[in-house]
Structure formats: structure tokens, C-alpha cells
Amino acid sequence: MEFALILPILLLLLVGMAEFTTALNQKQKVSQTARSVADLVAQADIVSSSDMQDVMYAAQQIMQPYTDETLDVIVASVSFDEDGDVTVDWSRNRTGGAPWAPGSEPPVTIPDEISFAGTSLVIGYTASTFVPAYASLTTKYFPSMSSVQLSDIYFLRPRLTTTVQIE
């Protein structure tokens, strides 16, 4: 009798742990993707369009076994002028577009600890949506759990030059 009363709670706990683990693993892949794309670009002095396609392909492969359908990847270079004001040099997303307008302020917060006048940064940003396998069962009671937005951002200094250029 006691087992029959506890079984639904134990099953809910088991499913919850499995979903949480899957979400945590996908979050780790999103973070690894942001770190890797920024690192690949920061190692170059000039990035061609074919290099950028390779970087975006690498991002897609890093996310495996998770779907890349909802994956948003942005790689950008930003520079700080002599007053410490930051502007976007260039940016690219998975489709080859420029999501952040050159000359504008980047739409991300750059920590003061890495903002130095006369320097530049390479930014790797990734975002993906985690949809729990049992989302269809829980959306009636927990609508906020139908999907979870996962994202991460990574900042690196260029290694071979003061500012990474793009062709």
C-alpha cells in the first residue's frame, strides 16, 4: 500500500532528474560552443568567409547530439577607443549575416574588468532552446517549463594581432 502511494512521487522525481541532467548537459554544450568559436577566431589575424563557415560548422558539430535547429551563434569583434567606449568592428552569425551593426554599441554587457582603452575583444555568443521530452505533459500545469532558453557568452583577446579583421 505504501509503495502504491509513493510510486507516482518517485516516478516524477526520476523524470525530473533525467530532464534536469539533459538540460544541464545541453547548457554545457552551449557554453563549450561559445568558448570554442571565440577561441578559433581569436587565434587568427584575418578571418575569411570560408574560415567563418568552418567556425560555424564546428559550432554545429560541438552541439551534437543536441539539435542545432534552435542554435544561435554570433561571433564578433569589438574595440575600445581611447575613452574606453566600445563599438562593434564586425559580427557574423550562422547564416553569414551581421547581427550587430558595425560602429554600434554591442547589445551585450562587457565586464569592466576586461574593458581597456585601445584594445579589442573577440566575443562568442551562443543561445539554444531546451525543450523537455515530457514538455507536452507538463505545459498544462507548468507553462513556463515548456522550453528553457540556454545561452552563454565568452570574451577573448586576439592572440596574433590587436584586432581580428574580417574579409
C-alpha positions in Angstrom: 0.0 0.0 0.0 2.8 2.4 0.9 4.6 1.7 -2.3 1.5 2.4 -4.4 1.3 5.8 -2.7 4.9 6.7 -3.1 5.3 5.3 -6.7 3.9 8.4 -8.5 6.2 10.7 -6.5 9.3 8.5 -7.2 8.4 8.4 -10.9 8.1 12.2 -11.0 11.4 12.6 -9.2 13.1 10.2 -11.7 11.7 12.0 -14.7 12.7 15.4 -13.2 16.2 14.2 -12.5 16.6 12.9 -16.1 15.2 16.2 -17.6 17.4 18.3 -15.4 20.5 16.3 -16.3 19.7 16.6 -20.0 19.2 20.4 -19.7 22.5 20.7 -17.8 24.3 18.7 -20.5 22.9 20.9 -23.2 23.8 24.0 -21.3 27.4 22.7 -21.1 27.4 22.2 -24.9 26.1 25.8 -25.4 28.9 27.1 -23.2 31.5 25.0 -24.9 30.3 26.3 -28.3 30.6 29.9 -27.2 34.1 29.3 -25.9 35.2 27.4 -29.0 34.0 29.8 -31.6 35.6 32.7 -29.8 38.8 30.8 -29.4 39.0 29.8 -33.1 38.5 33.4 -34.2 40.9 34.9 -31.6 43.7 32.7 -33.0 43.6 34.4 -36.4 44.7 37.8 -37.6 42.3 37.9 -40.6 39.2 35.7 -40.9 37.8 34.9 -44.3 34.2 34.0 -45.1 35.3 30.4 -45.6 37.0 30.4 -42.2 33.8 31.7 -40.7 31.8 29.0 -42.4 34.2 26.4 -40.9 33.8 28.0 -37.4 30.0 27.9 -37.7 30.2 24.2 -38.9 32.4 23.5 -35.8 29.7 25.1 -33.6 27.1 22.8 -35.1 29.3 19.7 -34.5 30.1 20.7 -30.9 26.4 20.8 -30.1 25.9 17.2 -31.1 23.9 15.1 -30.1 21.6 18.0 -29.4 19.7 19.7 -32.2 21.1 22.8 -33.8 17.8 23.9 -35.1 17.4 26.5 -32.4 21.1 27.2 -32.1 22.0 30.9 -32.5 25.7 31.6 -32.8 27.3 35.1 -33.1 31.0 35.8 -33.3 32.0 39.5 -33.1 35.0 41.7 -32.7 34.6 44.9 -30.6 37.1 47.7 -30.0 37.6 50.2 -27.2 38.6 53.7 -28.2 40.9 55.9 -26.1 38.0 56.9 -23.9 37.0 53.3 -23.2 33.8 53.4 -25.3 33.1 50.1 -27.1 32.0 49.7 -30.7 31.4 46.7 -32.9 34.0 46.2 -35.6 32.2 43.3 -37.2 29.9 40.4 -36.4 28.7 37.2 -38.1 26.0 34.7 -37.4 25.4 31.2 -38.7 23.8 32.5 -41.9 26.7 34.8 -42.6 24.8 37.9 -41.7 25.9 40.8 -39.5 23.5 40.7 -36.5 25.3 43.6 -34.8 25.7 46.8 -36.8 29.4 47.9 -37.3 30.1 51.1 -35.4 27.3 50.5 -32.9 27.5 49.6 -29.2 27.3 45.8 -28.8 24.0 44.5 -27.3 25.8 42.6 -24.6 27.3 43.8 -21.3 31.1 43.7 -21.3 32.6 43.4 -17.8 34.6 46.4 -16.6 37.5 44.1 -15.6 38.2 43.4 -19.3 37.3 46.8 -20.8 40.6 48.6 -21.5 41.0 51.6 -23.8 42.8 50.9 -27.0 42.2 47.2 -27.0 39.8 44.8 -28.7 37.9 41.6 -27.8 36.5 38.7 -29.7 33.0 37.7 -28.5 31.5 34.3 -28.8 27.8 34.2 -28.1 25.5 31.1 -28.3 21.9 30.5 -27.4 19.7 27.5 -27.8 16.3 26.4 -26.6 15.9 23.3 -24.4 12.6 21.5 -24.8 12.0 18.8 -22.2 11.0 15.4 -23.6 7.9 15.5 -21.3 7.0 19.1 -22.0 3.7 18.2 -23.5 2.7 16.6 -20.2 3.8 19.5 -18.0 2.7 22.5 -20.0 -0.8 22.3 -18.7 0.3 22.7 -15.1 3.7 24.4 -15.6 3.5 26.6 -18.7 6.9 28.1 -18.1 8.5 24.7 -18.3 7.6 24.1 -22.0 11.0 25.4 -23.0 14.1 26.9 -21.4 16.4 29.4 -23.1 20.1 28.5 -22.6 22.8 31.0 -23.6 26.4 31.8 -22.8 28.9 34.5 -23.8 32.7 34.3 -23.9 35.2 37.1 -24.3 38.8 36.6 -25.6 41.6 38.9 -26.6 43.1 38.4 -30.1 46.3 36.5 -29.9 48.2 37.4 -33.1 47.1 41.0 -33.6 45.4 43.9 -31.8 42.2 43.5 -33.7 40.9 40.5 -35.7 39.9 41.6 -39.2 37.3 40.0 -41.5 37.4 39.7 -45.3 
